[in-house]
Amino acid sequence: MTAEQYQAPPGPRAAERAERADDALLAVRAGEGDEEAFEVLVRRYGPAMLRLAAGLLGSPSEAEDAVQEAFVSVWRKLPEFRGDSAFGTWLHRIVTNRCLNTLRARRPVTDIDEVPEPAAPEHQNSPERAAESQAAVHALGKAMAALSPEQRACWVLREIEALPYETIAETVGISQEAVRARVFRARRCLTEAMGTWR
């Protein structure tokens, strides 16, 4: 058998090539039913999407549900993905929309003042400092809850995910000017709400 006739068995090298493949190729392969390609995309984007959803929803369990539902939706829609935008942008849009729908469907449940405070981390210098930190986190959570879902989405995508305005506009489906306005209003609301903590 010559070297030209020899074909290496599929294995670690195939997995390594899949890990190095660009998003567009993986999306095409996943759209054709390649589960390994889809797994690479999930591993590549899962942590960032979970972070995004947690920032938008403020609840780790709701964030996990939203991301899982988003990836199921992506798997179903991949055959329709035309690549008009980058795969990452498309995925951000799906996760963001899923989170916005969750936020819009929320009904006021428990007053935030009734939620018990988490225990202070052991590394705090003093009980006073721990109480102050908890109060600041509580105030920020309350201020974030006061934002509209759209303002919250734009603010999280800009300030936490550090996405450019153009990408946020494409993700949320509005103009860049509208994104800038929502981020500005969100910043103003948060600055006013957190004024005593500066």
Secondary structure, DSSP 8 states (H G I E B T S, - for coil): --TTT----SSHHHHHHHHHS-HHHHHHHHHTT-HHHHHHHHHHHHHHHHHHHHHHHS-HHHHHHHHHHHHHHHHHHGGG---SS-HHHHHHHHHHHHHHHHHHH----S-GGGS------TT-S-HHHHHHHHHHHHHHHHHHHHS-HHHHHHHIIIIIS---HHHHHHHHTS-HHHHHHHHHHHHHHHHHHTGGG-
